[in-house]
Amino acid sequence: MIKLKNKRFLAVLLVFGLLFSFSSAVPAASVTPVLMHLTVGNAAVEVAQVGCNPDYAFKVDNSAINGSYNTDHGNTITIINSDGYDFNWKSEWPVTCVLVKAGKDFFNVFFYPDGSYGDTGLYAAMNPNSNKPFEISHVSFGYNQPPVTPEDGTLIVNKILAGNKKPAGDTEFTITIGESTHTIVAGENTF
């Protein structure tokens, strides 16, 4: 039978062991990164090398410092909980890839093929000399414009006569919606 004193000692060891193992773990992103060696450049150059083919690219320098960054194309990317080694992010537009640069030319590339509006626990590549992540140099985001959702019940039709390239004026057109057929002319039509 183990004495009460020994049980307490084992419990304390277990608690410290668990705390130590969690504090030294690398945070987990929702996707597994791919380690790549890339040519360093502006965001568009870096993102083009990984093949995620976004519409736009944006680079956050200086260790991915916490803050909101307005892009030239109207998106806002926000870095949250950055400590220089790992970070969380969110974006108003769907992101297809995030490149975390560290060391000479090491990039951890996180791919989001369907687009993502945020993730947690992204981190730099591991330093083979220390078996700990490198400090982040910069982060490049590849992103697309969000899909446009039309208002319910709104349909805009520009009527052009073939070969004329001018509005059709008062020419009548027939439009079928479901099983209902309607004649439309220039101006607003309500069904």
ChimeraX commands (.cxc) that place a marker at each C-alpha (Angstrom):
marker #1 position 0.00,0.00,0.00 radius 0.5
marker #1 position 1.36,3.45,-1.01 radius 0.5
marker #1 position 1.54,5.91,1.82 radius 0.5
marker #1 position -0.50,9.13,1.58 radius 0.5
marker #1 position 2.71,11.20,1.41 radius 0.5
marker #1 position 3.89,9.25,-1.67 radius 0.5
marker #1 position 0.47,9.70,-3.37 radius 0.5
marker #1 position 0.70,13.47,-2.95 radius 0.5
marker #1 position 4.24,13.46,-4.35 radius 0.5
marker #1 position 3.10,11.45,-7.40 radius 0.5
marker #1 position 0.13,13.77,-7.94 radius 0.5
marker #1 position 2.39,16.85,-7.84 radius 0.5
marker #1 position 4.79,15.23,-10.32 radius 0.5
marker #1 position 1.91,14.38,-12.65 radius 0.5
marker #1 position 0.55,17.95,-12.58 radius 0.5
marker #1 position 3.99,19.47,-13.28 radius 0.5
marker #1 position 4.61,16.94,-16.04 radius 0.5
marker #1 position 1.33,17.83,-17.74 radius 0.5
marker #1 position 1.96,21.56,-17.41 radius 0.5
marker #1 position 5.46,21.23,-18.86 radius 0.5
marker #1 position 4.33,19.11,-21.81 radius 0.5
marker #1 position 1.57,21.57,-22.76 radius 0.5
marker #1 position 3.75,24.67,-22.41 radius 0.5
marker #1 position 6.44,23.33,-24.72 radius 0.5
marker #1 position 4.06,22.11,-27.43 radius 0.5
marker #1 position 3.82,23.93,-30.74 radius 0.5
marker #1 position 0.29,25.30,-31.28 radius 0.5
marker #1 position -1.79,23.41,-33.80 radius 0.5
marker #1 position -3.32,25.15,-36.83 radius 0.5
marker #1 position -6.41,23.66,-38.48 radius 0.5
marker #1 position -4.24,22.53,-41.42 radius 0.5
marker #1 position -0.79,20.96,-41.47 radius 0.5
marker #1 position 1.86,23.23,-43.00 radius 0.5
marker #1 position 4.12,22.25,-45.86 radius 0.5
marker #1 position 7.77,23.26,-45.35 radius 0.5
marker #1 position 9.15,24.95,-48.47 radius 0.5
marker #1 position 12.32,26.76,-49.42 radius 0.5
marker #1 position 11.28,29.79,-51.49 radius 0.5
marker #1 position 12.81,32.89,-53.01 radius 0.5
marker #1 position 12.07,35.82,-50.73 radius 0.5
marker #1 position 10.26,38.73,-52.39 radius 0.5
marker #1 position 7.08,40.74,-52.20 radius 0.5
marker #1 position 3.88,38.92,-51.29 radius 0.5
marker #1 position 2.84,38.28,-54.90 radius 0.5
marker #1 position 6.24,36.74,-55.75 radius 0.5
marker #1 position 6.19,34.48,-52.70 radius 0.5
marker #1 position 2.58,33.35,-53.09 radius 0.5
marker #1 position 3.06,32.62,-56.81 radius 0.5
marker #1 position 5.78,30.08,-55.93 radius 0.5
marker #1 position 3.45,27.85,-53.88 radius 0.5
marker #1 position 0.63,27.48,-56.43 radius 0.5
marker #1 position -2.38,28.55,-54.37 radius 0.5
marker #1 position -3.32,30.99,-57.20 radius 0.5
marker #1 position -5.06,33.77,-55.27 radius 0.5
marker #1 position -6.42,36.96,-56.80 radius 0.5
marker #1 position -4.36,39.10,-54.41 radius 0.5
marker #1 position -1.44,38.87,-51.98 radius 0.5
marker #1 position -0.43,40.89,-48.92 radius 0.5
marker #1 position 2.67,40.81,-46.71 radius 0.5
marker #1 position 2.89,41.57,-42.98 radius 0.5
marker #1 position 6.49,42.33,-41.99 radius 0.5
marker #1 position 8.20,42.52,-38.59 radius 0.5
marker #1 position 7.44,39.18,-36.94 radius 0.5
marker #1 position 3.69,39.30,-37.64 radius 0.5
marker #1 position 2.96,41.93,-35.01 radius 0.5
marker #1 position -0.57,42.05,-33.59 radius 0.5
marker #1 position -2.83,44.46,-35.44 radius 0.5
marker #1 position -5.27,45.00,-38.28 radius 0.5
marker #1 position -3.77,45.53,-41.73 radius 0.5
marker #1 position -5.76,47.14,-44.55 radius 0.5
marker #1 position -4.75,45.80,-47.96 radius 0.5
marker #1 position -4.64,47.80,-51.20 radius 0.5
marker #1 position -7.66,45.85,-52.49 radius 0.5
marker #1 position -10.15,46.47,-49.67 radius 0.5
marker #1 position -9.49,43.49,-47.42 radius 0.5
marker #1 position -8.55,43.69,-43.74 radius 0.5
marker #1 position -6.29,41.01,-42.27 radius 0.5
marker #1 position -5.90,40.89,-38.50 radius 0.5
marker #1 position -3.03,39.23,-36.60 radius 0.5
marker #1 position -3.97,38.20,-33.06 radius 0.5
marker #1 position -2.00,36.70,-30.13 radius 0.5
marker #1 position 1.36,36.89,-31.91 radius 0.5
marker #1 position 4.44,36.30,-29.82 radius 0.5
marker #1 position 6.90,36.29,-32.73 radius 0.5
marker #1 position 6.81,32.48,-33.00 radius 0.5
marker #1 position 3.13,31.69,-33.54 radius 0.5
marker #1 position -0.08,33.66,-34.11 radius 0.5
marker #1 position -3.79,33.60,-34.96 radius 0.5
marker #1 position -5.30,35.47,-37.89 radius 0.5
marker #1 position -8.63,36.48,-39.40 radius 0.5
marker #1 position -9.58,38.07,-42.71 radius 0.5
marker #1 position -12.66,39.72,-44.18 radius 0.5
marker #1 position -11.96,37.97,-47.50 radius 0.5
marker #1 position -11.28,34.22,-48.00 radius 0.5
marker #1 position -7.59,33.31,-47.69 radius 0.5
marker #1 position -6.22,30.44,-49.81 radius 0.5
marker #1 position -2.71,30.27,-48.33 radius 0.5
marker #1 position -0.57,31.74,-45.56 radius 0.5
marker #1 position 3.23,31.67,-45.84 radius 0.5
marker #1 position 5.11,32.02,-42.56 radius 0.5
marker #1 position 8.73,32.96,-43.31 radius 0.5
marker #1 position 11.53,32.30,-40.83 radius 0.5
marker #1 position 15.24,31.61,-41.02 radius 0.5
marker #1 position 17.11,32.15,-44.29 radius 0.5
marker #1 position 14.49,30.83,-46.73 radius 0.5
marker #1 position 12.25,28.54,-44.67 radius 0.5
marker #1 position 8.50,28.94,-45.19 radius 0.5
marker #1 position 5.76,27.02,-43.44 radius 0.5
marker #1 position 2.93,27.17,-45.99 radius 0.5
marker #1 position -0.63,26.69,-44.73 radius 0.5
marker #1 position -3.06,25.89,-47.58 radius 0.5
marker #1 position -6.82,26.61,-47.46 radius 0.5
marker #1 position -8.13,25.35,-50.85 radius 0.5
marker #1 position -11.74,26.34,-50.12 radius 0.5
marker #1 position -10.73,29.67,-48.58 radius 0.5
marker #1 position -10.68,30.42,-44.85 radius 0.5
marker #1 position -11.60,33.52,-42.88 radius 0.5
marker #1 position -9.26,32.70,-39.99 radius 0.5
marker #1 position -7.14,30.16,-38.16 radius 0.5
marker #1 position -5.25,29.75,-34.91 radius 0.5
marker #1 position -1.81,28.55,-33.97 radius 0.5
marker #1 position 0.15,29.18,-37.19 radius 0.5
marker #1 position 3.87,28.90,-36.58 radius 0.5
marker #1 position 7.27,29.20,-38.22 radius 0.5
marker #1 position 9.43,26.30,-39.38 radius 0.5
marker #1 position 11.47,24.41,-36.79 radius 0.5
marker #1 position 15.10,25.37,-36.28 radius 0.5
marker #1 position 17.04,22.10,-36.72 radius 0.5
marker #1 position 19.74,23.33,-34.31 radius 0.5
marker #1 position 17.40,23.97,-31.37 radius 0.5
marker #1 position 14.31,21.88,-32.32 radius 0.5
marker #1 position 12.21,24.97,-31.58 radius 0.5
marker #1 position 10.44,27.21,-34.09 radius 0.5
marker #1 position 12.42,29.97,-35.74 radius 0.5
marker #1 position 11.31,33.51,-34.94 radius 0.5
marker #1 position 8.88,34.72,-37.62 radius 0.5
marker #1 position 10.37,37.15,-40.14 radius 0.5
marker #1 position 7.17,37.97,-42.05 radius 0.5
marker #1 position 3.88,36.46,-43.20 radius 0.5
marker #1 position 2.38,36.57,-46.72 radius 0.5
marker #1 position -1.32,35.98,-47.33 radius 0.5
marker #1 position -2.91,34.89,-50.62 radius 0.5
marker #1 position -6.59,35.80,-50.76 radius 0.5
marker #1 position -9.57,36.18,-53.06 radius 0.5
marker #1 position -12.40,38.64,-53.26 radius 0.5
marker #1 position -15.42,37.22,-51.42 radius 0.5
marker #1 position -18.26,35.81,-53.50 radius 0.5
marker #1 position -20.96,38.36,-54.29 radius 0.5
marker #1 position -24.40,37.39,-53.11 radius 0.5
marker #1 position -27.20,39.25,-54.89 radius 0.5
marker #1 position -30.14,40.56,-52.91 radius 0.5
marker #1 position -33.09,38.19,-52.77 radius 0.5
marker #1 position -35.58,38.84,-55.54 radius 0.5
marker #1 position -33.34,41.17,-57.56 radius 0.5
marker #1 position -32.43,40.46,-61.17 radius 0.5
marker #1 position -30.67,43.00,-63.34 radius 0.5
marker #1 position -30.79,42.38,-67.08 radius 0.5
marker #1 position -28.94,44.53,-69.62 radius 0.5
marker #1 position -30.62,44.01,-72.98 radius 0.5
marker #1 position -28.26,44.30,-75.94 radius 0.5
marker #1 position -29.24,43.50,-79.52 radius 0.5
marker #1 position -26.76,41.12,-81.11 radius 0.5
marker #1 position -24.16,42.96,-83.19 radius 0.5
marker #1 position -25.52,46.37,-82.14 radius 0.5
marker #1 position -23.78,46.84,-78.74 radius 0.5
marker #1 position -26.40,49.44,-77.84 radius 0.5
marker #1 position -29.20,49.08,-75.32 radius 0.5
marker #1 position -32.27,47.53,-76.89 radius 0.5
marker #1 position -34.51,50.54,-76.23 radius 0.5
marker #1 position -38.14,49.46,-76.22 radius 0.5
marker #1 position -37.50,46.06,-77.81 radius 0.5
marker #1 position -39.40,43.31,-76.02 radius 0.5
marker #1 position -37.76,40.19,-74.64 radius 0.5
marker #1 position -39.28,37.10,-73.10 radius 0.5
marker #1 position -37.93,35.74,-69.84 radius 0.5
marker #1 position -38.95,32.48,-68.20 radius 0.5
marker #1 position -38.69,32.07,-64.43 radius 0.5
marker #1 position -39.64,28.60,-63.33 radius 0.5
marker #1 position -42.90,27.82,-65.13 radius 0.5
marker #1 position -43.85,31.49,-65.56 radius 0.5
marker #1 position -43.09,33.44,-68.78 radius 0.5
marker #1 position -42.85,37.25,-68.78 radius 0.5
marker #1 position -42.35,39.91,-71.45 radius 0.5
marker #1 position -39.91,42.63,-70.44 radius 0.5
marker #1 position -39.10,46.01,-72.01 radius 0.5
marker #1 position -36.71,48.84,-71.14 radius 0.5
marker #1 position -37.17,50.17,-67.62 radius 0.5
marker #1 position -38.17,48.32,-64.49 radius 0.5
marker #1 position -40.33,45.24,-64.66 radius 0.5
marker #1 position -41.97,43.61,-61.67 radius 0.5
marker #1 position -43.26,40.04,-61.63 radius 0.5
marker link #1:1,2 radius 0.2
marker link #1:2,3 radius 0.2
marker link #1:3,4 radius 0.2
marker link #1:4,5 radius 0.2
marker link #1:5,6 radius 0.2
marker link #1:6,7 radius 0.2
marker link #1:7,8 radius 0.2
marker link #1:8,9 radius 0.2
marker link #1:9,10 radius 0.2
marker link #1:10,11 radius 0.2
marker link #1:11,12 radius 0.2
marker link #1:12,13 radius 0.2
marker link #1:13,14 radius 0.2
marker link #1:14,15 radius 0.2
marker link #1:15,16 radius 0.2
marker link #1:16,17 radius 0.2
marker link #1:17,18 radius 0.2
marker link #1:18,19 radius 0.2
marker link #1:19,20 radius 0.2
marker link #1:20,21 radius 0.2
marker link #1:21,22 radius 0.2
marker link #1:22,23 radius 0.2
marker link #1:23,24 radius 0.2
marker link #1:24,25 radius 0.2
marker link #1:25,26 radius 0.2
marker link #1:26,27 radius 0.2
marker link #1:27,28 radius 0.2
marker link #1:28,29 radius 0.2
marker link #1:29,30 radius 0.2
marker link #1:30,31 radius 0.2
marker link #1:31,32 radius 0.2
marker link #1:32,33 radius 0.2
marker link #1:33,34 radius 0.2
marker link #1:34,35 radius 0.2
marker link #1:35,36 radius 0.2
marker link #1:36,37 radius 0.2
marker link #1:37,38 radius 0.2
marker link #1:38,39 radius 0.2
marker link #1:39,40 radius 0.2
marker link #1:40,41 radius 0.2
marker link #1:41,42 radius 0.2
marker link #1:42,43 radius 0.2
marker link #1:43,44 radius 0.2
marker link #1:44,45 radius 0.2
marker link #1:45,46 radius 0.2
marker link #1:46,47 radius 0.2
marker link #1:47,48 radius 0.2
marker link #1:48,49 radius 0.2
marker link #1:49,50 radius 0.2
marker link #1:50,51 radius 0.2
marker link #1:51,52 radius 0.2
marker link #1:52,53 radius 0.2
marker link #1:53,54 radius 0.2
marker link #1:54,55 radius 0.2
marker link #1:55,56 radius 0.2
marker link #1:56,57 radius 0.2
marker link #1:57,58 radius 0.2
marker link #1:58,59 radius 0.2
marker link #1:59,60 radius 0.2
marker link #1:60,61 radius 0.2
marker link #1:61,62 radius 0.2
marker link #1:62,63 radius 0.2
marker link #1:63,64 radius 0.2
marker link #1:64,65 radius 0.2
marker link #1:65,66 radius 0.2
marker link #1:66,67 radius 0.2
marker link #1:67,68 radius 0.2
marker link #1:68,69 radius 0.2
marker link #1:69,70 radius 0.2
marker link #1:70,71 radius 0.2
marker link #1:71,72 radius 0.2
marker link #1:72,73 radius 0.2
marker link #1:73,74 radius 0.2
marker link #1:74,75 radius 0.2
marker link #1:75,76 radius 0.2
marker link #1:76,77 radius 0.2
marker link #1:77,78 radius 0.2
marker link #1:78,79 radius 0.2
marker link #1:79,80 radius 0.2
marker link #1:80,81 radius 0.2
marker link #1:81,82 radius 0.2
marker link #1:82,83 radius 0.2
marker link #1:83,84 radius 0.2
marker link #1:84,85 radius 0.2
marker link #1:85,86 radius 0.2
marker link #1:86,87 radius 0.2
marker link #1:87,88 radius 0.2
marker link #1:88,89 radius 0.2
marker link #1:89,90 radius 0.2
marker link #1:90,91 radius 0.2
marker link #1:91,92 radius 0.2
marker link #1:92,93 radius 0.2
marker link #1:93,94 radius 0.2
marker link #1:94,95 radius 0.2
marker link #1:95,96 radius 0.2
marker link #1:96,97 radius 0.2
marker link #1:97,98 radius 0.2
marker link #1:98,99 radius 0.2
marker link #1:99,100 radius 0.2
marker link #1:100,101 radius 0.2
marker link #1:101,102 radius 0.2
marker link #1:102,103 radius 0.2
marker link #1:103,104 radius 0.2
marker link #1:104,105 radius 0.2
marker link #1:105,106 radius 0.2
marker link #1:106,107 radius 0.2
marker link #1:107,108 radius 0.2
marker link #1:108,109 radius 0.2
marker link #1:109,110 radius 0.2
marker link #1:110,111 radius 0.2
marker link #1:111,112 radius 0.2
marker link #1:112,113 radius 0.2
marker link #1:113,114 radius 0.2
marker link #1:114,115 radius 0.2
marker link #1:115,116 radius 0.2
marker link #1:116,117 radius 0.2
marker link #1:117,118 radius 0.2
marker link #1:118,119 radius 0.2
marker link #1:119,120 radius 0.2
marker link #1:120,121 radius 0.2
marker link #1:121,122 radius 0.2
marker link #1:122,123 radius 0.2
marker link #1:123,124 radius 0.2
marker link #1:124,125 radius 0.2
marker link #1:125,126 radius 0.2
marker link #1:126,127 radius 0.2
marker link #1:127,128 radius 0.2
marker link #1:128,129 radius 0.2
marker link #1:129,130 radius 0.2
marker link #1:130,131 radius 0.2
marker link #1:131,132 radius 0.2
marker link #1:132,133 radius 0.2
marker link #1:133,134 radius 0.2
marker link #1:134,135 radius 0.2
marker link #1:135,136 radius 0.2
marker link #1:136,137 radius 0.2
marker link #1:137,138 radius 0.2
marker link #1:138,139 radius 0.2
marker link #1:139,140 radius 0.2
marker link #1:140,141 radius 0.2
marker link #1:141,142 radius 0.2
marker link #1:142,143 radius 0.2
marker link #1:143,144 radius 0.2
marker link #1:144,145 radius 0.2
marker link #1:145,146 radius 0.2
marker link #1:146,147 radius 0.2
marker link #1:147,148 radius 0.2
marker link #1:148,149 radius 0.2
marker link #1:149,150 radius 0.2
marker link #1:150,151 radius 0.2
marker link #1:151,152 radius 0.2
marker link #1:152,153 radius 0.2
marker link #1:153,154 radius 0.2
marker link #1:154,155 radius 0.2
marker link #1:155,156 radius 0.2
marker link #1:156,157 radius 0.2
marker link #1:157,158 radius 0.2
marker link #1:158,159 radius 0.2
marker link #1:159,160 radius 0.2
marker link #1:160,161 radius 0.2
marker link #1:161,162 radius 0.2
marker link #1:162,163 radius 0.2
marker link #1:163,164 radius 0.2
marker link #1:164,165 radius 0.2
marker link #1:165,166 radius 0.2
marker link #1:166,167 radius 0.2
marker link #1:167,168 radius 0.2
marker link #1:168,169 radius 0.2
marker link #1:169,170 radius 0.2
marker link #1:170,171 radius 0.2
marker link #1:171,172 radius 0.2
marker link #1:172,173 radius 0.2
marker link #1:173,174 radius 0.2
marker link #1:174,175 radius 0.2
marker link #1:175,176 radius 0.2
marker link #1:176,177 radius 0.2
marker link #1:177,178 radius 0.2
marker link #1:178,179 radius 0.2
marker link #1:179,180 radius 0.2
marker link #1:180,181 radius 0.2
marker link #1:181,182 radius 0.2
marker link #1:182,183 radius 0.2
marker link #1:183,184 radius 0.2
marker link #1:184,185 radius 0.2
marker link #1:185,186 radius 0.2
marker link #1:186,187 radius 0.2
marker link #1:187,188 radius 0.2
marker link #1:188,189 radius 0.2
marker link #1:189,190 radius 0.2
marker link #1:190,191 radius 0.2
view
